[in-house]
């Protein structure tokens, strides 16, 4: 029985496990980068860029509201 299992492993499983191992290595390299920017680093950069963009939009919106309120105030008070 053990000899039959060893033959089945060599015939079927060994190649399949090697294929799965190669695919996992490719996925790991894509995520981590292996010397070049990987998915993880690129995602961190995108998130950082989005935070900066969001802050800038809030700053612009706040400035626009402030200018609008000042213009209305000047029209109402004449000053």
Rosetta blueprint (number, residue, H / E / L):
1 X L
2 X H
3 X H
4 X H
5 X H
6 X H
7 X H
8 X H
9 X H
10 X H
11 X H
12 X H
13 X H
14 X H
15 X H
16 X H
17 X H
18 X H
19 X H
20 X H
21 X H
22 X H
23 X H
24 X H
25 X H
26 X H
27 X H
28 X H
29 X H
30 X H
31 X H
32 X H
33 X L
34 X L
35 X L
36 X L
37 X L
38 X L
39 X H
40 X H
41 X H
42 X H
43 X H
44 X H
45 X H
46 X H
47 X H
48 X H
49 X H
50 X H
51 X H
52 X H
53 X H
54 X H
55 X H
56 X H
57 X H
58 X H
59 X H
60 X H
61 X H
62 X H
63 X H
64 X H
65 X H
66 X H
67 X H
68 X H
69 X H
70 X H
71 X H
72 X H
73 X H
74 X H
75 X H
76 X H
77 X H
78 X L
79 X L
